[in-house]
Amino acid sequence: MLVVKEIKELQERIEREKEEGRTVGFVPTMGALHPGHLSLVEKAEQQADFVVVSIFVNPTQFNDKKDLTNYPRTLDLDLELLTGTACQLVFAPEVATMYPQEDTRQFNFGKLEQVMEGQFRPGHFNGVAQVVSKLFDMTKPHKAFFGQKDFQQLVIIKNLAKQLNLPIEIVACPTMREEDGLAMSSRNQRLTDEQRKNAPHIYQTLTEARNKAHEMSVKEVKAWVVETIDQNEFLQTEYFEITDDEYLNTVESWNSPLNKVGCIAVHCGEVRLIDNIVFE
């Protein structure tokens, strides 16, 4: 496994692989890797010949400077974890390499960036688009792999690829969970023992909500989820929305023909956790 920090070295190696007829699978990460990330690498191995992973904590997508400071950085451990996978090339650039000058580009995702995460984290998705578009341009992969835990981000990245007319297939990969149901996330490392015990209540509530959809209206389910989670003293709901999976429009009725996804953000102490569930 080769680890590079410079763009030129990254591109030379990828170009060599392409010249030999190999397809490139790309997994962008912000490090602090866990089995969820490794499952993306596994998917990439199944669908591409040459697997590239990037590790970069992108400053432009943090609307809260404190969150950026607290974000875990564990490069040595990350590289150790990747050594046992199909990853063949790791790109771990410095901030100055990715942003030699300020990136002033403004992307327009319309409604997709105005709801849920966009409403509570202004500028977040523009920062995501800045870094992902740069990484796509540097790696030019055939396929890129993203987890469904960050559901709204996944929808926006698909839209980004379409807007920029990129010949990259965006592959959605299932959310990986701990045994108790908590969605795997780098942020979980920051939970205290007591918070960690209570955090699975989020997914347990979402699962129950899916069952209740047969007997309650959409409005009633939404109210029930917020009330149930907020009854736990360690949790405070920021939002819970049920949207369609393509345009992120609020679903008003279970009779809507589009696929429905319940998306949630919950504060557990100072840690903000997101999750989602598909209503079948």
C-alpha positions in Angstrom: 0.0 0.0 0.0 1.5 3.3 -1.1 0.9 6.5 0.9 1.2 9.8 -0.9 0.8 13.4 0.1 1.3 15.2 -3.2 -1.2 15.5 -6.0 1.4 14.8 -8.7 2.4 11.5 -7.2 -1.2 10.5 -6.8 -2.1 11.2 -10.4 1.0 9.5 -11.8 0.2 6.3 -10.0 -3.5 6.4 -11.0 -2.6 7.1 -14.6 -0.2 4.2 -14.7 -3.0 1.9 -13.5 -5.4 3.2 -16.0 -2.9 2.7 -18.8 -2.7 -0.9 -17.9 -6.5 -1.2 -18.3 -7.5 -1.1 -14.6 -10.6 0.5 -13.3 -10.3 2.9 -10.3 -12.5 2.8 -7.2 -12.3 5.8 -4.9 -13.3 6.1 -1.2 -13.0 9.7 0.2 -12.8 9.8 4.0 -12.0 12.3 6.8 -10.0 9.6 8.7 -10.7 8.3 12.2 -11.6 5.1 10.3 -14.0 2.4 11.6 -15.5 -0.7 10.1 -18.0 1.4 8.2 -15.2 3.0 6.2 -13.6 -0.4 5.7 -16.9 -1.8 4.3 -16.7 1.0 1.6 -13.1 -0.2 0.7 -14.5 -3.8 0.5 -17.2 -2.6 -1.9 -14.7 -0.8 -4.0 -12.6 -4.0 -4.2 -15.6 -5.9 -5.5 -16.3 -3.3 -8.2 -12.9 -1.9 -9.2 -9.4 -3.2 -9.9 -7.5 -0.4 -8.1 -8.7 1.1 -4.8 -7.7 4.6 -3.7 -8.6 6.0 -0.3 -8.2 9.7 0.7 -7.8 10.8 4.3 -8.3 14.5 4.7 -10.2 16.5 7.4 -11.7 19.2 5.2 -11.9 22.6 7.0 -14.4 24.2 4.5 -17.3 21.9 5.5 -17.2 22.7 9.2 -19.5 25.6 10.0 -18.5 25.2 13.7 -14.7 25.9 14.3 -14.9 24.0 17.6 -16.2 20.9 15.8 -13.3 21.1 13.4 -10.8 21.3 16.3 -12.4 18.4 18.1 -12.6 16.1 15.0 -10.5 13.1 15.7 -7.2 12.8 13.7 -5.7 9.3 13.8 -3.6 9.0 10.6 -1.2 6.3 11.9 -4.0 4.1 13.2 -6.0 4.7 10.0 -3.0 3.5 7.8 -2.7 0.5 10.1 -6.3 -0.4 9.5 -6.1 0.1 5.8 -3.0 -2.2 5.5 -5.3 -5.2 6.1 -7.7 -4.2 3.3 -7.7 -4.0 -0.5 -6.6 -0.4 -0.5 -3.6 0.1 -2.8 -3.1 3.8 -2.6 -3.8 6.3 0.2 -3.9 10.1 -0.5 -3.3 12.0 2.8 -2.7 15.6 1.8 -2.0 18.7 3.9 -4.6 21.6 3.9 -2.1 23.7 1.9 -2.0 21.0 -0.8 -5.8 20.9 -1.2 -6.3 24.7 -0.8 -3.2 26.5 -2.1 -5.5 29.5 -2.1 -9.0 30.1 -0.8 -11.7 28.2 -2.6 -14.4 30.8 -3.3 -16.6 28.5 -5.5 -20.3 28.6 -4.7 -22.4 25.5 -5.7 -26.1 25.6 -6.1 -28.1 22.5 -5.0 -31.4 24.3 -4.6 -33.8 22.6 -2.1 -31.3 19.7 -1.6 -29.0 21.9 0.5 -31.7 24.0 2.2 -33.4 21.4 4.3 -32.3 19.2 7.3 -28.5 19.4 7.5 -28.4 22.4 5.3 -30.8 24.3 7.6 -28.8 23.6 10.7 -25.2 23.7 9.2 -25.1 26.6 6.8 -22.3 26.3 4.2 -21.6 22.7 5.1 -22.6 21.2 1.7 -20.8 23.9 -0.2 -17.7 22.8 1.7 -18.4 19.2 0.9 -18.8 20.0 -2.8 -15.6 22.0 -2.8 -13.5 19.2 -1.5 -15.2 16.3 -3.3 -15.0 18.1 -6.6 -11.3 18.7 -6.1 -10.8 15.0 -5.1 -12.7 13.8 -8.1 -10.7 16.0 -10.4 -7.4 14.7 -8.8 -8.3 11.0 -8.9 -10.7 10.8 -11.9 -12.1 7.5 -10.6 -14.5 5.2 -12.5 -16.6 4.7 -9.3 -16.7 6.5 -5.9 -18.2 4.9 -2.8 -20.2 6.7 -0.1 -22.1 5.4 2.9 -25.9 5.9 3.2 -25.6 7.1 6.8 -24.9 10.5 5.4 -28.0 10.3 3.2 -28.4 13.9 2.3 -24.8 14.2 1.5 -25.1 11.2 -0.8 -28.0 12.8 -2.7 -26.0 16.0 -3.1 -22.9 14.3 -4.3 -25.0 12.5 -7.0 -26.3 15.9 -8.0 -22.8 17.4 -8.0 -21.5 14.7 -10.4 -24.5 15.4 -12.6 -24.0 19.2 -12.5 -20.3 18.8 -13.4 -21.1 16.2 -16.0 -18.6 13.8 -14.4 -18.2 10.3 -15.8 -18.1 8.8 -12.3 -20.6 6.3 -10.9 -21.6 7.2 -7.3 -22.1 4.0 -5.4 -24.3 4.1 -2.3 -23.3 1.6 0.4 -25.4 0.4 3.4 -25.0 2.0 6.8 -22.8 -0.1 9.1 -24.0 -0.4 12.7 -22.6 -1.5 16.0 -24.2 -4.6 17.5 -26.7 -2.4 19.5 -27.7 -0.6 16.3 -25.8 2.7 16.7 -24.7 3.9 13.3 -20.9 3.7 13.0 -19.4 7.2 13.0 -16.0 8.7 13.8 -17.9 11.0 16.2 -18.8 8.1 18.4 -15.3 8.2 19.8 -16.2 11.4 21.6 -19.1 9.9 23.5 -18.7 9.3 27.2 -19.5 5.7 28.5 -22.9 6.9 29.7 -23.7 8.7 26.4 -22.6 5.7 24.4 -25.0 3.5 26.4 -27.9 5.8 25.5 -27.1 6.7 21.9 -28.5 3.4 20.4 -32.0 4.7 21.6 -31.9 6.8 18.3 -32.0 3.8 16.0 -34.3 1.8 18.2 -36.8 4.6 18.0 -36.4 4.9 14.2 -37.0 1.1 13.9 -40.2 1.3 16.0 -41.3 4.3 14.0 -41.2 2.2 10.8 -43.5 -0.3 12.4 -45.9 2.5 13.6 -46.2 3.8 10.1 -48.9 1.2 9.5 -51.1 2.7 12.2 -50.1 6.4 12.4 -50.0 9.3 9.9 -46.7 10.8 8.8 -47.3 13.8 11.1 -48.1 11.5 14.0 -45.0 9.4 13.4 -42.7 12.5 13.3 -44.1 13.8 16.6 -43.8 10.4 18.2 -40.1 10.0 17.2 -39.1 13.5 18.6 -41.1 12.9 21.8 -39.7 9.4 22.3 -36.0 10.4 21.8 -36.3 13.6 23.9 -37.6 11.6 26.8 -34.1 10.2 27.2 -32.1 12.7 29.3 -28.9 12.2 27.3 -30.5 13.0 23.9 -32.0 16.1 22.3 -33.5 16.0 18.8 -32.4 18.7 16.4 -34.7 17.6 13.6 -36.5 14.6 12.3 -37.9 14.7 8.7 -39.5 12.1 6.4 -38.5 12.9 2.8 -38.4 11.3 -0.6 -35.1 9.8 -1.5 -34.5 11.9 -4.7 -35.6 15.5 -4.2 -35.7 15.6 -0.3 -39.2 16.9 -0.4 -41.2 16.5 2.8 -43.5 13.5 2.6 -47.1 14.3 3.7 -48.7 10.9 3.2 -47.6 7.3 3.2 -49.4 7.0 -0.2 -46.7 9.0 -1.9 -45.2 6.8 -4.7 -41.6 7.8 -4.0 -39.3 6.0 -1.6 -39.5 7.5 1.9 -36.5 8.1 4.2 -36.7 9.3 7.8 -33.6 11.5 8.5 -32.6 12.6 12.0 -30.0 14.6 13.9 -29.7 14.3 17.6 -27.4 15.9 20.1 -25.8 13.5 22.6 -24.0 15.9 25.0 -21.7 17.9 22.7 -21.7 15.2 20.0 -24.1 15.5 17.1 -25.2 12.2 15.7 -27.1 11.7 12.4 -29.0 8.6 11.2 -31.8 7.6 8.8 -34.1 4.7 8.0 -36.1 3.7 4.9 -39.8 3.5 5.4 -41.0 0.4 3.4 
